[in-house]
Amino acid sequence: MGTATSSCRRTTRIARRWRTARTSAASSCGSGRAAAPTGLHAATADAADAIGLGAQVGTLAAGFGADFVVLRGHPATNLDDLHTDNIVAVLSRGRLVFGELPGTPAPR
């Protein structure tokens, strides 16, 4: 098994976690514009704090783990934009593993 297989497995795990976080955020905070910031915080920083990793992950900041999803739309104001059809790119451990970002090479 090569790097492509590992990357595919990692992307699948990230997508599964993404679906779980989206469902959790929507169900705990409702859907739509008013609940979006609360829902995103619950699915990221609050979730990381709950499992004891708040000092390492859950926030986009220098020195934190860099696993994140780039989306079309604006999920910070509308949770309906948290849909897998809107995924533009996935970064895992700071490396592009799916999709494309302007000015970066596609994943290998």
N, C-alpha and C positions, 0 to 999 in steps of 0.2 A: 504494500500500500504506500502510495506516494503522498507528496505534499497536497496534491489536488484532492485526494480523498479526505485528508485531515481538514482541509479548508472547507470542503463540502459539509462534513460533519459539524464543524464549528458554526458554519452559517445556518445549518438546520437547527442547532441548539439555540442560537440567537433568535431565529425566527419564532421558535416555540416559546421562548421567554418573552418575546415581544408580544405575541398573541395573549399570553397569560397576563402580562402587565396591562395591556389595553383593556382586557375584559375586567380585570380587577379595578382599574381606575374608573371605568364607566359604571360598574355596578356599585362601587362604594360611594361615588360622588355624583351619580346621574350623568347624563350626556348633554352636550351642547356647550354654549359659550361660557356660561357662568361657572361651571364646574371644571373647566379645562385646567387652569393653573393648579387647583387643589388636586385634581386627579393625576396630573403629571408628577407633582411632587410626591404624592402617595406611592406612585409606581416606581420612583427613582430614589430620591434621597431618603424618604421615610422607610422604604423597603430595605435599603442598604443599612440604615441605622438599626432596623429591627433584627437583622441577622449579624450585627456586630461588625459590619464592614464600612460604616459611614465615613471613616477616616481614609478610606482607600478608593471607594467607588460610589456611584450614585449621583455625582455632580460633575459637570464639565469644568474642570479646573486644573491648573498646573500641578503635576505630581499625582493626579488621580488616574485610575485605570481608564483606558480610552476605548471602551466598547460602546458604540452608539450607532443609531440608525439615522440616515438623512432622508427626509420626507419632502414630497410636494405638499403645499398647503401650509397651514400654520396651527399645529396642534396645541400651541400654548394659548390659543384663543378659541379653538374649536376641536373638541375631542373626536368629532366625526372624521377629521383628517388623519387620525391614527388608524389607517387601514392599510393592509399589506399591498394593495394596489398602488399606494402612494410611495412605496419604498423606492428611493433613488439609489442609495448605496448603504452598505453595512461595513463598519470598521470594527475590527476585533483586535484587541491589544495594540491599538494604534495603527493597524495595517488594513488597507482596503481589501475586503474579501468578497464583496459583491457590488456590482454596479460600477458607476463612474462618477468621478468628481471633476469639475473643471480644472484643467492644469495638472492632473495626475494620471499616471499610467493605469491601465486596467489591471485587475488582479491576475496573477499567473496561475 
